[in-house]
Amino acid sequence: MNEQSFEDYKSKYLDLYDKTKGHTQKEKVSILNDIDFEIELMHRDEINVAYILRLLEKLQDAKPEEREQQHKSIMDILSGDAKLRSKRELIEKFIQHHLPAIEDPGTISTEFYTFLTQERLQVLIQLSEAEQLDSGKVEKLIGNYPFTRKEPLRDEVIDLLTYRPGLKDRRTVAERILSKIKEYMDTFIEGL
């Protein structure tokens, strides 16, 4: 099987995995928890953001006729790797808006992390404003996560709010905010 076919199959497989994992229903006995969805078809090097940044350096140095193919290859890697899927939109935004302005490929990594810091702060401010959260407390909670690796408790999430929701609404509010915090952590903290 050639590499492109493998990536196509892997991408479809990961899409099915995301759909199946997202629709877990309460059943008496579910065999889905017993199935290992990890793809272990062959030994591969770890694909992470640093690897993508090296590919972007090569893309920047590439001849114009090779750029399109390399760009497509990078996008295929981003959509095919489960760990990088949450960062895909962020990396695409960097490629579209910042990469063309970079002249020295050696500075791509520095420019990306500067861009990442700006995006992280912007998303944190938007999250705090949209959910009426104390941004200082949110930063502290998120700052502790890399060390503790513990998901925040519902009471910790409620303490982030600048208002007190009614008892009836606490659970739904806490779950919604926790979901957004997890998404933030997946995008900006995990794997960077």
C-alpha positions in Angstrom: 0.0 0.0 0.0 1.4 3.4 -0.9 1.7 6.2 1.7 -1.2 8.2 0.3 -3.6 5.3 0.4 -2.5 4.6 4.0 -3.1 8.2 5.0 -6.5 8.2 3.4 -7.5 5.0 5.2 -6.1 6.2 8.4 -8.0 9.5 8.1 -11.3 7.7 7.5 -10.6 5.4 10.4 -9.9 8.3 12.8 -13.2 10.0 11.7 -15.1 6.8 12.5 -13.2 6.6 15.8 -14.2 10.1 16.7 -17.9 9.5 15.8 -18.0 6.2 17.8 -16.2 7.6 20.9 -18.5 10.6 20.9 -21.7 8.6 20.8 -21.1 6.4 23.8 -24.5 5.5 25.1 -25.4 3.9 28.4 -25.8 0.2 27.7 -25.8 -2.8 30.0 -22.7 -4.2 28.3 -20.7 -2.2 25.8 -18.1 -3.9 23.7 -16.8 -0.5 22.5 -14.8 0.0 25.7 -13.0 -3.3 25.0 -11.9 -2.4 21.5 -8.5 -0.8 21.2 -8.8 2.0 18.5 -5.1 2.7 18.4 -3.5 2.3 15.0 -0.4 0.2 15.4 0.0 -0.9 11.8 3.7 -0.1 11.6 6.4 1.5 13.7 6.4 5.2 13.1 8.3 8.2 14.5 6.3 10.4 16.8 4.5 13.1 14.9 4.2 16.3 17.0 4.2 20.0 16.6 8.0 20.2 16.4 7.9 17.8 13.5 5.3 19.9 11.7 7.4 23.0 12.3 10.4 21.2 10.6 8.1 20.4 7.7 7.1 24.0 7.5 10.7 25.0 7.3 11.1 22.6 4.4 8.0 24.1 2.8 9.4 27.6 3.1 12.6 26.5 1.3 10.8 24.5 -1.3 10.5 25.5 -5.0 7.1 26.9 -6.0 6.2 23.8 -7.9 6.9 21.5 -4.9 5.1 23.7 -2.4 1.5 22.6 -3.1 2.5 18.9 -2.7 4.3 19.6 0.5 1.4 21.7 1.8 -1.0 18.9 1.1 1.3 16.4 2.8 1.3 18.5 5.9 -2.5 18.8 5.9 -2.8 15.1 5.5 -0.5 14.5 8.5 -2.5 17.0 10.6 -5.9 15.3 9.8 -4.4 11.8 10.1 -2.9 12.1 13.6 -5.3 12.0 16.5 -3.1 14.1 18.7 -2.7 16.9 16.2 -6.3 17.2 15.1 -7.1 19.7 17.9 -4.2 21.8 16.6 -5.0 21.6 13.0 -7.0 24.9 12.8 -4.3 26.7 14.7 -1.5 25.5 12.4 -3.6 26.2 9.3 -4.1 29.8 10.5 -0.4 30.1 11.1 0.4 28.8 7.6 -2.1 31.1 5.9 -1.5 34.3 7.8 2.1 34.2 9.1 4.2 31.8 7.1 4.2 33.9 3.8 5.6 36.8 5.8 8.5 34.8 7.2 11.7 35.1 5.1 14.1 33.1 7.1 12.9 29.5 7.6 15.1 29.2 10.7 12.8 31.6 12.5 9.6 29.6 11.8 9.7 27.9 15.2 10.2 31.1 17.1 7.5 32.9 15.1 5.1 30.0 15.6 5.5 30.0 19.4 5.0 33.8 19.4 1.8 33.3 17.4 0.8 30.5 19.7 1.2 32.7 22.8 -1.0 35.5 21.2 -3.7 33.0 20.2 -3.6 31.4 23.6 -4.2 34.7 25.3 -6.9 35.7 22.8 -8.8 32.5 23.3 -8.5 32.7 27.0 -9.9 36.2 27.1 -12.8 35.2 24.8 -13.5 32.2 27.0 -13.5 34.3 30.1 -15.8 36.9 28.6 -18.2 34.5 27.0 -18.6 32.4 30.2 -18.2 35.3 32.7 -15.1 33.8 34.3 -12.4 35.4 36.4 -9.5 35.3 33.9 -6.9 35.3 36.7 -8.4 32.2 38.3 -8.7 30.5 34.8 -5.1 31.2 34.1 -4.1 29.7 37.5 -6.2 26.6 36.9 -4.9 26.0 33.4 -1.3 26.8 34.6 -1.5 24.0 37.2 -2.8 21.4 34.7 0.6 20.5 33.2 1.9 19.6 36.7 -1.1 17.9 38.2 -2.6 16.3 35.1 -5.9 16.3 36.9 -9.2 17.4 35.4 -10.7 20.2 37.4 -13.6 19.3 39.7 -17.1 20.8 39.2 -16.7 23.0 42.3 -13.4 24.3 41.0 -15.1 25.3 37.7 -18.0 27.0 39.5 -15.4 29.0 41.5 -14.1 30.4 38.3 -17.4 32.2 37.6 -17.9 35.8 38.4 -21.5 35.0 39.3 -23.3 32.2 41.1 -25.5 30.0 39.0 -28.7 28.5 40.5 -28.5 25.0 41.9 -30.5 23.8 39.0 -28.0 25.2 36.4 -24.7 24.4 38.1 -24.2 21.0 36.6 -24.9 22.1 33.0 -22.9 25.3 33.4 -19.9 23.4 34.9 -20.0 20.7 32.2 -20.1 23.3 29.4 -17.2 25.3 30.9 -15.2 22.2 31.6 -15.7 21.0 28.0 -14.4 24.4 26.8 -11.4 24.2 29.2 -10.6 20.7 28.0 -10.7 21.9 24.4 -8.4 24.8 25.2 -5.9 22.4 26.9 -6.0 20.0 24.0 -5.2 22.8 21.6 -2.8 24.9 23.5 -1.1 22.8 26.2 -1.1 19.1 25.2 1.8 18.1 23.0 3.5 21.5 22.8 
